[in-house]
Amino acid sequence: MVMRQFSIISLVALLQSLPVIAQAQVPPTASAIASDSIQKVVATKWMTNFSDGNFYPERLITRAELATIMVKAFRLDKRQAVSKQNLVIPDVTPTNWAFDDIQIVLKTDIMKGYRSNMFFPNQRVTRAEAFAIFAQAYGVFQFPDDTVNETLSPSPDQASIPAWARKAIATVVTEGFINTDAQGNIAPLRPMTRGDMAYLLSKYLQRQQQQPETPEVPSIPNSPESP
């Protein structure tokens, strides 16, 4: 009787522990990962919620929005080229909410205008365009063509990546900044969503926050660099 009672108690304890064990082994869902990325980029103020407090990750990114995000994430307003005379952009007047940021991305060559100096601020951007512009600000790795092809080859849809974007996207893939579907598709021609951009920026932010490989030298007390 004592042995049976011990066995029942042990079995109950084991069954009670199973949900905890299973829960601990479940990987984070895609929505949880997306939520984490959004929280990070909103905290850094690289992207913001709408006036109702929602982020709307499914909404598409415009060229004006992308310009503003690039200025914030890479502090483009601190670059020397910003001091150049303002450009005449027929479809972006000084009353446009993104006028200053659009001037900055054009002066720093992070983004380009179209024919007749038009910018098309409300035009949606594809993932290929967004990744290429991000890589331009980040620094495109000057891979040889063979390396670019090898880097992109695991993606089933790599053949649909435009030639002008392949080196830039290879840079983003190498750095682990890009989100793909379960099959590894990059979907370069699909419109860039706010969720896509949040993921990209969160990975870039994570890279910035990584600890240096060499130990930091302690600052001297009372020096200008001291906290």
N, C-alpha and C positions, 0 to 999 in steps of 0.2 A: 504493500500500500504506500509506503513511504517513497519507494523508488518511482511508482507511477505518478504520485503527486509531484515529485521533483521534475519528472519528464514533462508533465503538462505545463508547469510553471516555466520551464526552460523554453518550451515550444511557443508559449504566449509571448515571452520576451523576445524570442527570435522573430516572430511575425510582426511584432510592434516595431522592430528595428528595420524591417525590410523597406518600407516606404522612404525612410530617411536615406538608406543606402542607395536606393534607386534614384531618388531625387538628386543626390550628390553626384551621380554619374551621368546625368542627363546634360548634354552640352547646351549652351545658351541658344535660344531660338534666333532666327533671323530678325524678328521684330525686336527682341531684346538687344541684339547687337546694334540695330538701327537706332533704337532709343538711346543707347549709351553714346553713340557717335553724335547724335543731335545734342544731347546734354553738354558734351564737351565743346562743340563749336559755338553753341549759344553762350556758354560760360566765358569763352574767350572773346565774345562779341564779334567773331568773324562772320556769323550769320545771326539773324534775329527771328523771333517769333512774330507773327502777324498781330495786329492790334487786339484780336480776340484771345491772344495767349497761345494759339495753336501754331505748330510749325508747318504742317501740311507737306510732308516729305514727298508726296506724289506729284506735287506741282512742278511745272517745268521752269528751267532757268533761262532768263533772257540775257542778251549781251550786256545790257546796262547793269543787271544784277551781278553778272560774272565780273564785270569791271570793278565794281565796288568790293566784291569779295577778294579779288586779287590784291587790290590796294591795301586792304586790312591785313590779309594773311602774310603778305611779303613786305609790308611797310614801304610800298613803292613811293609814297609821298616824301620819303627821306632821300631818294636817289637824286643825284645831281641833275639829271636830265629834266627834272620837274621845273627847273628855273627857266626853261626855254619859253619863248613867247607862245601864248595860246594859239591853237590851231583853229582855223575856220571850218566848222562842221555844220553844214546846212541843216541837218535834221537833229542836231543837239545844240539848242540855244542855251544861253546862261540861265534861263529859267527852269531848265530840266533838272530834276532832283539829283541826277547822277552826273551833271556837267563836269564837276571838278575831277571825279574819279575817271571819267572817260578821257578827259584831257591827259591825265596822268598815265593811263595804260597806253595811250597813243604815243606820248612823248618818250616813254621808256621802251617802246617797241614790244611790249608784252602782248598787245592786240593790234590789229591792223584795220584800217578803214576799207571801204569798197570804192567803186567807181565814183568819180565826182566828189571825193572826200566824204561820202556818206558813211554813217556808222550803223544805222538800223538798230537803235537801242532796244526796241521791243521784239526783235527777232529771236526766236528760240535757238538754242545751240544744241548740236548733237554731242554725244559722248566723245566722239573723236575730236571735235573742236574744243571741247572743254578740257580734255586731257592734254591736248597739244598746247593750249594757252597756259594751263597750270605748269606744264613741263618747261615752257619758255621762261616763266618766272622762277621756277625751281632750278633750272639749268639742265638742258638736254644733254644726255650722255652721248658722246660722239662715237657710238659703236660702228664698226664696219657692217656692211650689209649682211654678211653671213651671221654675225652675232645677233643682229636685229631679227633675222628670220628664225634663228634657233630659239631666241627668247619668246617669240610670238607663236611658234609652231604648236605648243600644247593646246592652244585655243582652237576649237573646231571651226570658228568663224574668222580666223585670222586673215583669210583671203579677202574679206570684205573691208579690211582696214585700208583707208585711202593711202596712197603712196606717200603723200606729204605728211601724214601723221604717224607713220610706222616707227620712226626713230624716237619720236616723243612718247608714244605709247609704250614702246619697249623700255624707256626710262621709267615710266610710272609702274610698269609691271615688275621690273627689276627691284624697285624700291618697296614693293608690296603695298602700294597705295590704291590699287584698283579693285573694285568689286565685280565679281562675275556671277553667273548663275551656277546651278548645281553641276552643269556639264562643262563649266569653264569658259563659256562664251563671253566675249567682251562686249558684244552688241554695239559696235562703234557708230552705227548709223541711227541708233535709237536716240530720242531726245534725252538730254541730261535732266534729271530730276533733282529737286532739293535734297532728297535722301541720298542720291548718288554723291552729290557734292559734299554733304555732311560726312559721309564715310571717307571720302578722299582726304578732306581736311583733317579729320580725326586721326588718320594714319600718319599724316604729315606732322601733326602736333605731337603724336606719340614719338616719332623719330626725333623731334627737337628736344623732348623731355628725357630721352635716354641718358643714362649716366655715362660720362666720358670713360674711355678705356684706361686713361692714365689718371692717377690721383691728382686732385687739385691742390695747389700750394696754399696753405692757410694765409689769409690776409693779415698784415701787420696792424696791430691795434693803433687807432687814431690816424691811420692812413686814409687817403681819399677813397680808396676802394673798400674800406671796412664798412660793415653794416651799420 
